Amino acid sequence: MAKINKSELIAAAAKARERAVAPYSKFKVGAALLTKSGEIVGGANVESASFGLTCCAERVALFNALTSGKKNFVAVAVVARAPGGPMPCGACRQLLAEYAPKAKSGNFL
């Protein structure tokens, strides 16, 4: 199993955040998932004028990983400029619970 390097995972989420597309809220979020084999997959939020169509960074990272054939996630990091740190929304929590149930998040969020 991959050793969790918090700094590296957070740095990957921060790098993903740079690619966020947030023209409406200006609230940019990056996420990174670490696989059991040691691969890191990132994603950033993408907004739509129709707010309900917006996709969070956590889901973009997860979908990116899953559609690339990656699974068995051991950790997730989410980065945004928010007091107390960002928290995944309900939809992201649901998908992470389904596809990354063993991923550590504790101090990563």
C-alpha positions as CSV (number, residue, x, y, z in Angstrom):
1,M,0.0,0.0,0.0
2,A,1.2,3.5,-0.8
3,K,2.5,5.6,2.1
4,I,0.5,8.7,2.5
5,N,2.7,11.8,2.0
6,K,0.4,14.6,3.2
7,S,2.6,17.4,1.8
8,E,2.8,15.8,-1.7
9,L,-1.0,15.1,-1.8
10,I,-1.9,18.6,-0.7
11,A,0.6,20.0,-3.2
12,A,-1.1,18.0,-6.0
13,A,-4.5,19.3,-4.9
14,A,-3.1,22.9,-4.9
15,K,-1.7,22.4,-8.4
16,A,-5.1,21.1,-9.6
17,R,-6.8,24.1,-8.0
18,E,-4.8,26.3,-10.5
19,R,-6.9,24.8,-13.3
20,A,-10.3,25.5,-11.7
21,V,-12.9,27.2,-13.9
22,A,-14.8,29.4,-11.5
23,P,-15.9,32.5,-13.5
24,Y,-19.0,33.1,-11.3
25,S,-18.0,32.5,-7.7
26,K,-14.3,32.9,-8.1
27,F,-14.1,30.1,-5.5
28,K,-11.4,27.8,-6.9
29,V,-11.0,24.3,-5.4
30,G,-8.5,21.5,-6.2
31,A,-8.6,17.9,-5.1
32,A,-6.2,15.0,-5.3
33,L,-6.8,11.3,-4.7
34,L,-4.0,8.8,-3.9
35,T,-4.3,5.3,-5.1
36,K,-3.1,2.2,-3.3
37,S,-0.4,1.9,-6.0
38,G,0.9,5.4,-5.2
39,E,-0.6,7.3,-8.2
40,I,-2.1,10.7,-7.5
41,V,-5.0,11.9,-9.6
42,G,-6.2,15.5,-9.4
43,G,-9.2,17.5,-10.4
44,A,-10.6,21.1,-10.1
45,N,-14.1,22.5,-9.9
46,V,-15.8,23.6,-13.1
47,E,-18.7,26.1,-12.8
48,S,-21.8,26.6,-15.0
49,A,-24.1,29.6,-15.1
50,S,-26.7,27.0,-14.2
51,F,-25.4,26.4,-10.7
52,G,-26.7,22.8,-10.4
53,L,-24.6,21.8,-13.4
54,T,-21.4,22.9,-11.6
55,C,-19.0,20.0,-10.8
56,C,-16.9,20.0,-7.6
57,A,-13.2,19.3,-7.6
58,E,-13.6,16.1,-5.6
59,R,-16.0,14.6,-8.2
60,V,-13.8,15.8,-11.1
61,A,-10.8,14.1,-9.5
62,L,-12.8,10.9,-8.8
63,F,-14.3,10.7,-12.3
64,N,-10.9,11.4,-13.8
65,A,-9.4,8.5,-11.8
66,L,-12.2,6.1,-12.4
67,T,-12.4,6.7,-16.1
68,S,-8.7,6.2,-16.3
69,G,-9.0,2.8,-14.7
70,K,-7.8,3.8,-11.3
71,K,-9.4,2.6,-8.1
72,N,-8.4,1.5,-4.5
73,F,-8.0,5.1,-3.1
74,V,-6.2,5.5,0.2
75,A,-6.3,9.3,0.7
76,V,-8.0,12.4,-0.5
77,A,-6.9,16.1,-0.2
78,V,-9.1,19.1,-1.0
79,V,-7.6,22.6,-1.2
80,A,-9.4,26.0,-1.3
81,R,-9.2,29.4,0.4
82,A,-11.8,28.9,3.0
83,P,-11.8,29.6,6.8
84,G,-11.3,26.2,8.5
85,G,-10.7,24.5,5.1
86,P,-13.1,23.3,2.5
87,M,-15.6,20.6,3.2
88,P,-17.1,18.3,0.5
89,C,-20.7,18.8,-0.4
90,G,-23.3,16.0,0.0
91,A,-22.9,14.8,-3.6
92,C,-19.1,14.5,-3.2
93,R,-19.4,12.8,0.1
94,Q,-21.8,10.2,-1.4
95,L,-19.5,9.4,-4.4
96,L,-16.4,9.3,-2.2
97,A,-18.3,6.9,0.2
98,E,-19.2,4.7,-2.8
99,Y,-15.9,4.7,-4.7
100,A,-13.3,5.7,-2.1
101,P,-14.7,4.3,1.2
102,K,-11.3,3.6,2.7
103,A,-9.6,6.9,1.7
104,K,-8.2,8.8,4.7
105,S,-9.2,12.4,4.8
106,G,-8.7,13.6,8.4
107,N,-6.1,16.4,8.2
108,F,-6.3,16.5,4.5
109,L,-9.5,18.6,4.4
